[in-house]
Amino acid sequence: MAVSIYRICVLLALAVVCSFFTVHAGKTICVPRCTDGGPSIRSRRDLQELDRELLRRGSGALPSDGPARFRGYDLDELAAAATRFRRTLYGDNDIDDPMDVSHLPMGVRANIAGVVAIMQRSQLNEKVTPTLLMAETTAATAENLCPRERFRDQIVAAQCTGYLIAPDLVVTASHCFKSNNSGSLRFVFGFEMTKSGPKREYGEGDVRHGVIAYRSSPCLRPERDFVVYQLTDADDNSFPVSHRPLVRAKDVAHSGDRVYMLGFPLGTPLKYSRNARVRAMVNDVFFKANLDGYDHNSGSPVFSRDHEIIGMHVRGVKALFNSCGCERSTACPNNGCDGEDATHISHLPSIADIRETIRRIKEDGYEPPTGDCEREHCDSPCNSQLF
């Protein structure tokens, strides 16, 4: 009788403990509640083992063929466990606010001055001096981020990332903007975190207007994916010294090259994504790298270790996934997942060619085609030519 009472007490205790957990797929195991589901990862060795299992599952292997400790979890739960330990996309945590990076390389700081946040004018109050950034929505609200996601409490304002190739020319990804109408866009320099929060005040020259000058056709050459805007209120004489064009690399990227990226992931203030390498040269148009990127990183310049632009981020793996009602960052081993795609900078037209296009537009009274510029609408006038 004493043994039976003891067993009942043990079972009751287990029931109390498991009331804080959910049973996975009817199996006789206790798994943490939804927000903390997945196997326990307590060391680098655990993480390496989990990375191998993620790669194995991603190739279509059955859970029953893998390590016993992972068999009771699906792919989403395994990815969530890796994310909680790592909190990033590829490998270790490599996305930071520049102000939080000790010994930030001078070349990185110099390049930050040439990176621009492309925003809707509704985010700004341009009727006052200095111009005020009015955005209040946080990444947590905009993306429904889970509680432990990094940067969730920062505001979102950038629609995409751009960069200067000349004092009055900004490049970004074509897919960011489906129309040639740029009247509602503003090109904002200096959108960064400071010790007191996001930069809110912008002086003369920090907020620019622009008109479309050159767009790659998503129908004729869909993989190129770039658009060039001319800043209408900028010229070589009036542009602030702090905003200088970035240097284009003379050589192309090679597999194994170290690279880094500057941009506005999820629309948050500028981030420095480092410690990445080129994985593969897919073709003569773009390459793959294990850069940590999110939505709104499109158009972000990718730099060589010499701080020259070698590419532009245009697409990548789905950066967030739904985990029990909120969004988590996708976790990938450094050599896992599909990688992030970047267009070779050599496929961007020369500044001379872009200037010639602008000249023709002005002299001929030519207006850039209007309409939907998406690939799904190749009969649209917007996609009738590469201009």
Contacts in CASP RR format, 6 or more apart in sequence:
PFRMAT RR
TARGET T0000
AUTHOR 0000-0000-0000
METHOD contacts of the structure
MODEL  1
MAVSIYRICVLLALAVVCSFFTVHAGKTICVPRCTDGGPSIRSRRDLQEL
DRELLRRGSGALPSDGPARFRGYDLDELAAAATRFRRTLYGDNDIDDPMD
VSHLPMGVRANIAGVVAIMQRSQLNEKVTPTLLMAETTAATAENLCPRER
FRDQIVAAQCTGYLIAPDLVVTASHCFKSNNSGSLRFVFGFEMTKSGPKR
EYGEGDVRHGVIAYRSSPCLRPERDFVVYQLTDADDNSFPVSHRPLVRAK
DVAHSGDRVYMLGFPLGTPLKYSRNARVRAMVNDVFFKANLDGYDHNSGS
PVFSRDHEIIGMHVRGVKALFNSCGCERSTACPNNGCDGEDATHISHLPS
IADIRETIRRIKEDGYEPPTGDCEREHCDSPCNSQLF
14 30 0 8 1.000
17 30 0 8 1.000
18 30 0 8 1.000
20 33 0 8 1.000
21 30 0 8 1.000
21 31 0 8 1.000
21 32 0 8 1.000
21 33 0 8 1.000
22 31 0 8 1.000
22 32 0 8 1.000
22 33 0 8 1.000
22 34 0 8 1.000
23 29 0 8 1.000
23 30 0 8 1.000
23 31 0 8 1.000
24 31 0 8 1.000
24 72 0 8 1.000
24 73 0 8 1.000
24 77 0 8 1.000
25 72 0 8 1.000
27 72 0 8 1.000
29 72 0 8 1.000
31 37 0 8 1.000
31 38 0 8 1.000
31 72 0 8 1.000
31 73 0 8 1.000
31 77 0 8 1.000
32 38 0 8 1.000
34 323 0 8 1.000
34 324 0 8 1.000
34 325 0 8 1.000
35 146 0 8 1.000
35 147 0 8 1.000
35 323 0 8 1.000
35 324 0 8 1.000
35 326 0 8 1.000
36 84 0 8 1.000
37 73 0 8 1.000
37 77 0 8 1.000
37 80 0 8 1.000
37 81 0 8 1.000
38 73 0 8 1.000
38 77 0 8 1.000
38 78 0 8 1.000
38 80 0 8 1.000
38 81 0 8 1.000
39 46 0 8 1.000
39 50 0 8 1.000
39 69 0 8 1.000
39 70 0 8 1.000
39 73 0 8 1.000
39 77 0 8 1.000
39 78 0 8 1.000
39 81 0 8 1.000
40 46 0 8 1.000
40 81 0 8 1.000
41 47 0 8 1.000
41 50 0 8 1.000
41 81 0 8 1.000
41 82 0 8 1.000
41 84 0 8 1.000
41 85 0 8 1.000
46 85 0 8 1.000
47 82 0 8 1.000
47 85 0 8 1.000
47 86 0 8 1.000
49 67 0 8 1.000
50 70 0 8 1.000
50 78 0 8 1.000
50 81 0 8 1.000
50 82 0 8 1.000
51 82 0 8 1.000
51 333 0 8 1.000
51 336 0 8 1.000
52 333 0 8 1.000
53 66 0 8 1.000
53 67 0 8 1.000
53 70 0 8 1.000
53 78 0 8 1.000
54 75 0 8 1.000
54 78 0 8 1.000
54 79 0 8 1.000
54 82 0 8 1.000
54 331 0 8 1.000
54 332 0 8 1.000
54 333 0 8 1.000
54 336 0 8 1.000
55 333 0 8 1.000
55 336 0 8 1.000
56 65 0 8 1.000
56 66 0 8 1.000
57 63 0 8 1.000
57 75 0 8 1.000
57 78 0 8 1.000
58 75 0 8 1.000
63 70 0 8 1.000
63 71 0 8 1.000
63 72 0 8 1.000
63 73 0 8 1.000
63 74 0 8 1.000
64 71 0 8 1.000
70 78 0 8 1.000
73 81 0 8 1.000
76 321 0 8 1.000
76 323 0 8 1.000
79 321 0 8 1.000
79 328 0 8 1.000
79 330 0 8 1.000
79 331 0 8 1.000
80 323 0 8 1.000
80 328 0 8 1.000
80 331 0 8 1.000
82 331 0 8 1.000
83 328 0 8 1.000
83 329 0 8 1.000
83 330 0 8 1.000
83 331 0 8 1.000
84 148 0 8 1.000
86 92 0 8 1.000
86 93 0 8 1.000
86 331 0 8 1.000
87 93 0 8 1.000
87 148 0 8 1.000
87 149 0 8 1.000
87 150 0 8 1.000
87 329 0 8 1.000
88 94 0 8 1.000
88 95 0 8 1.000
88 150 0 8 1.000
88 292 0 8 1.000
88 329 0 8 1.000
88 331 0 8 1.000
89 292 0 8 1.000
89 293 0 8 1.000
89 294 0 8 1.000
89 317 0 8 1.000
89 319 0 8 1.000
89 329 0 8 1.000
89 330 0 8 1.000
89 331 0 8 1.000
89 332 0 8 1.000
89 337 0 8 1.000
90 276 0 8 1.000
90 290 0 8 1.000
90 291 0 8 1.000
90 292 0 8 1.000
90 332 0 8 1.000
90 333 0 8 1.000
90 334 0 8 1.000
90 336 0 8 1.000
90 337 0 8 1.000
90 339 0 8 1.000
91 290 0 8 1.000
91 332 0 8 1.000
91 333 0 8 1.000
91 334 0 8 1.000
92 275 0 8 1.000
93 150 0 8 1.000
94 273 0 8 1.000
94 274 0 8 1.000
94 275 0 8 1.000
94 276 0 8 1.000
94 292 0 8 1.000
95 150 0 8 1.000
95 151 0 8 1.000
95 265 0 8 1.000
95 271 0 8 1.000
95 272 0 8 1.000
95 273 0 8 1.000
95 292 0 8 1.000
95 293 0 8 1.000
96 271 0 8 1.000
96 272 0 8 1.000
96 274 0 8 1.000
97 192 0 8 1.000
97 193 0 8 1.000
97 269 0 8 1.000
97 270 0 8 1.000
97 271 0 8 1.000
97 272 0 8 1.000
98 104 0 8 1.000
98 108 0 8 1.000
98 109 0 8 1.000
98 112 0 8 1.000
98 192 0 8 1.000
98 270 0 8 1.000
98 271 0 8 1.000
98 272 0 8 1.000
99 192 0 8 1.000
99 193 0 8 1.000
99 194 0 8 1.000
99 195 0 8 1.000
101 272 0 8 1.000
104 272 0 8 1.000
105 307 0 8 1.000
107 307 0 8 1.000
108 260 0 8 1.000
108 262 0 8 1.000
108 272 0 8 1.000
108 303 0 8 1.000
108 307 0 8 1.000
110 244 0 8 1.000
110 307 0 8 1.000
111 246 0 8 1.000
111 262 0 8 1.000
111 301 0 8 1.000
111 303 0 8 1.000
111 307 0 8 1.000
112 190 0 8 1.000
112 192 0 8 1.000
112 262 0 8 1.000
112 270 0 8 1.000
113 189 0 8 1.000
113 242 0 8 1.000
113 243 0 8 1.000
113 244 0 8 1.000
114 163 0 8 1.000
114 164 0 8 1.000
114 189 0 8 1.000
114 243 0 8 1.000
114 244 0 8 1.000
114 245 0 8 1.000
114 246 0 8 1.000
115 161 0 8 1.000
115 162 0 8 1.000
115 163 0 8 1.000
115 164 0 8 1.000
115 189 0 8 1.000
115 246 0 8 1.000
115 262 0 8 1.000
115 263 0 8 1.000
115 270 0 8 1.000
115 300 0 8 1.000
115 301 0 8 1.000
116 161 0 8 1.000
116 162 0 8 1.000
116 163 0 8 1.000
116 164 0 8 1.000
116 170 0 8 1.000
116 187 0 8 1.000
116 188 0 8 1.000
116 189 0 8 1.000
116 208 0 8 1.000
117 157 0 8 1.000
117 158 0 8 1.000
117 161 0 8 1.000
117 162 0 8 1.000
117 187 0 8 1.000
117 188 0 8 1.000
117 189 0 8 1.000
117 190 0 8 1.000
117 191 0 8 1.000
117 264 0 8 1.000
117 267 0 8 1.000
117 270 0 8 1.000
118 158 0 8 1.000
118 159 0 8 1.000
118 160 0 8 1.000
118 161 0 8 1.000
118 162 0 8 1.000
118 170 0 8 1.000
118 172 0 8 1.000
118 176 0 8 1.000
118 185 0 8 1.000
118 186 0 8 1.000
118 187 0 8 1.000
118 188 0 8 1.000
119 157 0 8 1.000
119 158 0 8 1.000
119 159 0 8 1.000
119 185 0 8 1.000
119 186 0 8 1.000
119 188 0 8 1.000
119 191 0 8 1.000
120 159 0 8 1.000
120 184 0 8 1.000
120 185 0 8 1.000
120 186 0 8 1.000
121 183 0 8 1.000
121 184 0 8 1.000
121 185 0 8 1.000
121 186 0 8 1.000
122 184 0 8 1.000
123 133 0 8 1.000
123 134 0 8 1.000
123 135 0 8 1.000
123 157 0 8 1.000
123 186 0 8 1.000
124 131 0 8 1.000
124 132 0 8 1.000
124 133 0 8 1.000
124 134 0 8 1.000
124 186 0 8 1.000
124 188 0 8 1.000
124 202 0 8 1.000
124 207 0 8 1.000
125 131 0 8 1.000
125 132 0 8 1.000
125 134 0 8 1.000
126 186 0 8 1.000
126 207 0 8 1.000
129 203 0 8 1.000
130 201 0 8 1.000
130 202 0 8 1.000
130 203 0 8 1.000
130 204 0 8 1.000
130 206 0 8 1.000
131 201 0 8 1.000
131 202 0 8 1.000
131 203 0 8 1.000
131 206 0 8 1.000
131 207 0 8 1.000
132 200 0 8 1.000
132 201 0 8 1.000
132 202 0 8 1.000
133 157 0 8 1.000
133 188 0 8 1.000
133 191 0 8 1.000
133 198 0 8 1.000
133 199 0 8 1.000
133 200 0 8 1.000
133 201 0 8 1.000
133 202 0 8 1.000
135 155 0 8 1.000
135 156 0 8 1.000
135 157 0 8 1.000
136 155 0 8 1.000
137 155 0 8 1.000
137 156 0 8 1.000
138 152 0 8 1.000
138 153 0 8 1.000
138 154 0 8 1.000
138 155 0 8 1.000
138 156 0 8 1.000
139 145 0 8 1.000
139 149 0 8 1.000
139 151 0 8 1.000
139 152 0 8 1.000
139 153 0 8 1.000
139 154 0 8 1.000
139 155 0 8 1.000
139 156 0 8 1.000
139 266 0 8 1.000
139 267 0 8 1.000
139 268 0 8 1.000
140 149 0 8 1.000
140 152 0 8 1.000
140 153 0 8 1.000
142 156 0 8 1.000
142 266 0 8 1.000
143 156 0 8 1.000
143 266 0 8 1.000
143 320 0 8 1.000
143 327 0 8 1.000
144 325 0 8 1.000
144 326 0 8 1.000
144 327 0 8 1.000
145 152 0 8 1.000
145 320 0 8 1.000
145 326 0 8 1.000
145 327 0 8 1.000
145 328 0 8 1.000
146 152 0 8 1.000
146 323 0 8 1.000
146 326 0 8 1.000
146 327 0 8 1.000
146 328 0 8 1.000
147 326 0 8 1.000
149 327 0 8 1.000
149 328 0 8 1.000
149 329 0 8 1.000
150 329 0 8 1.000
151 265 0 8 1.000
151 266 0 8 1.000
151 268 0 8 1.000
151 271 0 8 1.000
154 193 0 8 1.000
154 198 0 8 1.000
154 268 0 8 1.000
154 269 0 8 1.000
155 198 0 8 1.000
155 268 0 8 1.000
155 269 0 8 1.000
156 266 0 8 1.000
156 267 0 8 1.000
156 268 0 8 1.000
156 296 0 8 1.000
157 188 0 8 1.000
157 191 0 8 1.000
157 198 0 8 1.000
157 267 0 8 1.000
158 188 0 8 1.000
158 191 0 8 1.000
158 263 0 8 1.000
158 264 0 8 1.000
158 267 0 8 1.000
158 268 0 8 1.000
158 296 0 8 1.000
159 176 0 8 1.000
159 185 0 8 1.000
159 267 0 8 1.000
159 296 0 8 1.000
160 172 0 8 1.000
160 173 0 8 1.000
160 176 0 8 1.000
160 177 0 8 1.000
160 264 0 8 1.000
160 296 0 8 1.000
160 298 0 8 1.000
160 299 0 8 1.000
161 172 0 8 1.000
161 262 0 8 1.000
161 263 0 8 1.000
161 264 0 8 1.000
161 296 0 8 1.000
161 297 0 8 1.000
161 298 0 8 1.000
161 299 0 8 1.000
161 300 0 8 1.000
161 301 0 8 1.000
161 313 0 8 1.000
162 170 0 8 1.000
162 171 0 8 1.000
162 172 0 8 1.000
162 187 0 8 1.000
162 263 0 8 1.000
162 299 0 8 1.000
162 300 0 8 1.000
162 301 0 8 1.000
163 170 0 8 1.000
163 171 0 8 1.000
163 172 0 8 1.000
163 246 0 8 1.000
163 262 0 8 1.000
163 299 0 8 1.000
163 300 0 8 1.000
163 301 0 8 1.000
163 309 0 8 1.000
163 312 0 8 1.000
164 170 0 8 1.000
164 243 0 8 1.000
164 244 0 8 1.000
164 245 0 8 1.000
164 246 0 8 1.000
165 171 0 8 1.000
165 228 0 8 1.000
165 245 0 8 1.000
165 246 0 8 1.000
165 248 0 8 1.000
165 348 0 8 1.000
165 351 0 8 1.000
166 245 0 8 1.000
166 351 0 8 1.000
167 231 0 8 1.000
167 234 0 8 1.000
167 235 0 8 1.000
167 236 0 8 1.000
167 239 0 8 1.000
167 243 0 8 1.000
167 244 0 8 1.000
167 245 0 8 1.000
168 230 0 8 1.000
168 231 0 8 1.000
168 234 0 8 1.000
168 235 0 8 1.000
168 236 0 8 1.000
168 239 0 8 1.000
169 213 0 8 1.000
169 228 0 8 1.000
169 229 0 8 1.000
169 230 0 8 1.000
169 231 0 8 1.000
169 245 0 8 1.000
169 351 0 8 1.000
169 354 0 8 1.000
170 187 0 8 1.000
170 210 0 8 1.000
170 228 0 8 1.000
170 229 0 8 1.000
170 231 0 8 1.000
171 226 0 8 1.000
171 227 0 8 1.000
171 228 0 8 1.000
171 229 0 8 1.000
171 299 0 8 1.000
171 312 0 8 1.000
171 348 0 8 1.000
172 226 0 8 1.000
172 227 0 8 1.000
172 229 0 8 1.000
172 298 0 8 1.000
172 299 0 8 1.000
172 312 0 8 1.000
173 225 0 8 1.000
173 226 0 8 1.000
173 227 0 8 1.000
173 298 0 8 1.000
173 299 0 8 1.000
173 312 0 8 1.000
173 313 0 8 1.000
173 314 0 8 1.000
174 215 0 8 1.000
174 216 0 8 1.000
174 218 0 8 1.000
174 224 0 8 1.000
174 225 0 8 1.000
174 226 0 8 1.000
174 227 0 8 1.000
174 373 0 8 1.000
175 218 0 8 1.000
175 225 0 8 1.000
175 298 0 8 1.000
175 314 0 8 1.000
175 374 0 8 1.000
176 227 0 8 1.000
176 298 0 8 1.000
176 299 0 8 1.000
177 185 0 8 1.000
177 227 0 8 1.000
177 373 0 8 1.000
178 372 0 8 1.000
178 373 0 8 1.000
178 374 0 8 1.000
179 370 0 8 1.000
179 371 0 8 1.000
179 372 0 8 1.000
179 373 0 8 1.000
179 382 0 8 1.000
180 212 0 8 1.000
180 215 0 8 1.000
180 368 0 8 1.000
180 369 0 8 1.000
180 370 0 8 1.000
180 371 0 8 1.000
180 373 0 8 1.000
180 382 0 8 1.000
181 370 0 8 1.000
182 210 0 8 1.000
182 211 0 8 1.000
182 212 0 8 1.000
182 229 0 8 1.000
183 209 0 8 1.000
183 210 0 8 1.000
183 211 0 8 1.000
185 209 0 8 1.000
185 210 0 8 1.000
185 229 0 8 1.000
186 207 0 8 1.000
186 208 0 8 1.000
186 209 0 8 1.000
187 207 0 8 1.000
187 208 0 8 1.000
187 209 0 8 1.000
187 210 0 8 1.000
187 229 0 8 1.000
187 231 0 8 1.000
188 202 0 8 1.000
188 206 0 8 1.000
188 207 0 8 1.000
188 208 0 8 1.000
189 202 0 8 1.000
189 205 0 8 1.000
189 206 0 8 1.000
189 207 0 8 1.000
189 208 0 8 1.000
189 242 0 8 1.000
189 243 0 8 1.000
190 199 0 8 1.000
190 202 0 8 1.000
190 206 0 8 1.000
190 270 0 8 1.000
191 198 0 8 1.000
191 199 0 8 1.000
191 264 0 8 1.000
191 269 0 8 1.000
191 270 0 8 1.000
192 198 0 8 1.000
192 199 0 8 1.000
192 269 0 8 1.000
192 270 0 8 1.000
193 199 0 8 1.000
193 269 0 8 1.000
193 270 0 8 1.000
198 269 0 8 1.000
199 269 0 8 1.000
204 240 0 8 1.000
205 234 0 8 1.000
205 239 0 8 1.000
205 240 0 8 1.000
205 243 0 8 1.000
206 240 0 8 1.000
208 231 0 8 1.000
208 232 0 8 1.000
208 233 0 8 1.000
208 234 0 8 1.000
209 231 0 8 1.000
209 232 0 8 1.000
209 233 0 8 1.000
210 229 0 8 1.000
210 230 0 8 1.000
210 231 0 8 1.000
210 232 0 8 1.000
210 233 0 8 1.000
211 229 0 8 1.000
211 230 0 8 1.000
211 232 0 8 1.000
212 227 0 8 1.000
212 228 0 8 1.000
212 229 0 8 1.000
212 230 0 8 1.000
212 368 0 8 1.000
213 228 0 8 1.000
213 229 0 8 1.000
213 230 0 8 1.000
213 354 0 8 1.000
213 357 0 8 1.000
213 358 0 8 1.000
213 361 0 8 1.000
214 227 0 8 1.000
214 228 0 8 1.000
214 349 0 8 1.000
214 353 0 8 1.000
214 354 0 8 1.000
214 357 0 8 1.000
214 358 0 8 1.000
214 387 0 8 1.000
215 226 0 8 1.000
215 227 0 8 1.000
215 228 0 8 1.000
215 368 0 8 1.000
215 373 0 8 1.000
215 386 0 8 1.000
215 387 0 8 1.000
216 224 0 8 1.000
216 225 0 8 1.000
216 226 0 8 1.000
216 227 0 8 1.000
216 386 0 8 1.000
217 383 0 8 1.000
217 385 0 8 1.000
217 386 0 8 1.000
218 225 0 8 1.000
218 373 0 8 1.000
218 374 0 8 1.000
218 375 0 8 1.000
218 378 0 8 1.000
218 383 0 8 1.000
219 375 0 8 1.000
219 378 0 8 1.000
219 383 0 8 1.000
220 383 0 8 1.000
220 385 0 8 1.000
220 386 0 8 1.000
221 285 0 8 1.000
221 386 0 8 1.000
222 375 0 8 1.000
223 283 0 8 1.000
223 285 0 8 1.000
223 286 0 8 1.000
223 343 0 8 1.000
224 285 0 8 1.000
224 343 0 8 1.000
224 347 0 8 1.000
225 314 0 8 1.000
225 315 0 8 1.000
225 343 0 8 1.000
226 299 0 8 1.000
226 312 0 8 1.000
226 343 0 8 1.000
226 347 0 8 1.000
226 348 0 8 1.000
228 349 0 8 1.000
228 354 0 8 1.000
230 358 0 8 1.000
246 301 0 8 1.000
246 308 0 8 1.000
246 309 0 8 1.000
247 307 0 8 1.000
247 308 0 8 1.000
247 309 0 8 1.000
248 308 0 8 1.000
248 309 0 8 1.000
248 345 0 8 1.000
248 348 0 8 1.000
249 304 0 8 1.000
249 306 0 8 1.000
249 308 0 8 1.000
249 309 0 8 1.000
249 310 0 8 1.000
249 345 0 8 1.000
250 308 0 8 1.000
251 310 0 8 1.000
252 281 0 8 1.000
252 310 0 8 1.000
252 344 0 8 1.000
252 346 0 8 1.000
253 259 0 8 1.000
253 278 0 8 1.000
253 281 0 8 1.000
253 287 0 8 1.000
253 304 0 8 1.000
253 310 0 8 1.000
253 311 0 8 1.000
253 342 0 8 1.000
253 344 0 8 1.000
254 278 0 8 1.000
254 281 0 8 1.000
255 278 0 8 1.000
255 279 0 8 1.000
255 280 0 8 1.000
255 281 0 8 1.000
256 277 0 8 1.000
256 278 0 8 1.000
256 279 0 8 1.000
257 277 0 8 1.000
257 278 0 8 1.000
257 304 0 8 1.000
257 305 0 8 1.000
257 310 0 8 1.000
258 275 0 8 1.000
258 276 0 8 1.000
258 277 0 8 1.000
258 304 0 8 1.000
258 305 0 8 1.000
259 276 0 8 1.000
259 277 0 8 1.000
259 278 0 8 1.000
259 289 0 8 1.000
259 291 0 8 1.000
259 302 0 8 1.000
259 303 0 8 1.000
259 304 0 8 1.000
259 305 0 8 1.000
259 310 0 8 1.000
260 272 0 8 1.000
260 273 0 8 1.000
260 274 0 8 1.000
260 275 0 8 1.000
260 276 0 8 1.000
260 291 0 8 1.000
260 302 0 8 1.000
260 303 0 8 1.000
261 272 0 8 1.000
261 273 0 8 1.000
261 276 0 8 1.000
261 291 0 8 1.000
261 293 0 8 1.000
261 297 0 8 1.000
261 300 0 8 1.000
261 301 0 8 1.000
261 302 0 8 1.000
261 303 0 8 1.000
261 313 0 8 1.000
262 270 0 8 1.000
262 271 0 8 1.000
262 272 0 8 1.000
262 273 0 8 1.000
262 300 0 8 1.000
262 301 0 8 1.000
262 303 0 8 1.000
263 270 0 8 1.000
263 271 0 8 1.000
263 273 0 8 1.000
263 297 0 8 1.000
263 299 0 8 1.000
263 300 0 8 1.000
263 301 0 8 1.000
264 270 0 8 1.000
264 271 0 8 1.000
264 296 0 8 1.000
264 297 0 8 1.000
264 300 0 8 1.000
265 271 0 8 1.000
265 273 0 8 1.000
265 292 0 8 1.000
265 293 0 8 1.000
265 294 0 8 1.000
265 295 0 8 1.000
265 296 0 8 1.000
265 297 0 8 1.000
265 319 0 8 1.000
266 294 0 8 1.000
266 295 0 8 1.000
266 296 0 8 1.000
267 295 0 8 1.000
267 296 0 8 1.000
273 291 0 8 1.000
273 292 0 8 1.000
273 293 0 8 1.000
276 289 0 8 1.000
276 290 0 8 1.000
276 291 0 8 1.000
276 292 0 8 1.000
277 289 0 8 1.000
277 290 0 8 1.000
278 287 0 8 1.000
278 288 0 8 1.000
278 289 0 8 1.000
279 287 0 8 1.000
279 288 0 8 1.000
279 289 0 8 1.000
279 290 0 8 1.000
279 335 0 8 1.000
279 339 0 8 1.000
280 287 0 8 1.000
280 288 0 8 1.000
281 287 0 8 1.000
282 288 0 8 1.000
282 341 0 8 1.000
284 344 0 8 1.000
284 347 0 8 1.000
285 343 0 8 1.000
285 344 0 8 1.000
285 347 0 8 1.000
286 314 0 8 1.000
286 341 0 8 1.000
286 342 0 8 1.000
286 343 0 8 1.000
286 344 0 8 1.000
287 311 0 8 1.000
287 341 0 8 1.000
287 342 0 8 1.000
287 344 0 8 1.000
288 338 0 8 1.000
288 339 0 8 1.000
288 340 0 8 1.000
288 341 0 8 1.000
288 342 0 8 1.000
289 302 0 8 1.000
289 339 0 8 1.000
289 340 0 8 1.000
289 342 0 8 1.000
290 332 0 8 1.000
290 334 0 8 1.000
290 335 0 8 1.000
290 336 0 8 1.000
290 339 0 8 1.000
290 340 0 8 1.000
291 302 0 8 1.000
291 313 0 8 1.000
291 339 0 8 1.000
291 340 0 8 1.000
291 342 0 8 1.000
293 300 0 8 1.000
293 313 0 8 1.000
293 316 0 8 1.000
293 319 0 8 1.000
293 340 0 8 1.000
294 319 0 8 1.000
294 320 0 8 1.000
294 329 0 8 1.000
295 319 0 8 1.000
295 320 0 8 1.000
297 313 0 8 1.000
298 313 0 8 1.000
298 314 0 8 1.000
298 315 0 8 1.000
299 312 0 8 1.000
299 313 0 8 1.000
299 314 0 8 1.000
300 312 0 8 1.000
300 313 0 8 1.000
301 309 0 8 1.000
301 311 0 8 1.000
301 312 0 8 1.000
301 313 0 8 1.000
302 309 0 8 1.000
302 310 0 8 1.000
302 311 0 8 1.000
302 312 0 8 1.000
302 313 0 8 1.000
302 342 0 8 1.000
303 309 0 8 1.000
303 310 0 8 1.000
304 310 0 8 1.000
309 345 0 8 1.000
310 342 0 8 1.000
310 344 0 8 1.000
310 345 0 8 1.000
311 342 0 8 1.000
311 343 0 8 1.000
311 344 0 8 1.000
311 345 0 8 1.000
312 342 0 8 1.000
312 343 0 8 1.000
312 345 0 8 1.000
312 348 0 8 1.000
313 340 0 8 1.000
313 341 0 8 1.000
313 342 0 8 1.000
314 341 0 8 1.000
314 342 0 8 1.000
314 343 0 8 1.000
315 340 0 8 1.000
315 341 0 8 1.000
316 338 0 8 1.000
316 339 0 8 1.000
316 340 0 8 1.000
316 341 0 8 1.000
317 330 0 8 1.000
317 332 0 8 1.000
317 337 0 8 1.000
317 338 0 8 1.000
317 339 0 8 1.000
317 340 0 8 1.000
318 330 0 8 1.000
319 329 0 8 1.000
319 330 0 8 1.000
320 327 0 8 1.000
320 328 0 8 1.000
320 329 0 8 1.000
320 330 0 8 1.000
321 327 0 8 1.000
321 328 0 8 1.000
321 330 0 8 1.000
322 328 0 8 1.000
330 337 0 8 1.000
332 339 0 8 1.000
349 357 0 8 1.000
357 387 0 8 1.000
360 366 0 8 1.000
361 367 0 8 1.000
361 368 0 8 1.000
366 387 0 8 1.000
368 382 0 8 1.000
368 387 0 8 1.000
369 380 0 8 1.000
369 381 0 8 1.000
369 382 0 8 1.000
369 383 0 8 1.000
369 384 0 8 1.000
369 385 0 8 1.000
369 387 0 8 1.000
370 381 0 8 1.000
370 382 0 8 1.000
371 377 0 8 1.000
371 380 0 8 1.000
371 381 0 8 1.000
371 382 0 8 1.000
372 380 0 8 1.000
372 382 0 8 1.000
373 380 0 8 1.000
373 382 0 8 1.000
373 383 0 8 1.000
374 380 0 8 1.000
375 383 0 8 1.000
377 383 0 8 1.000
END
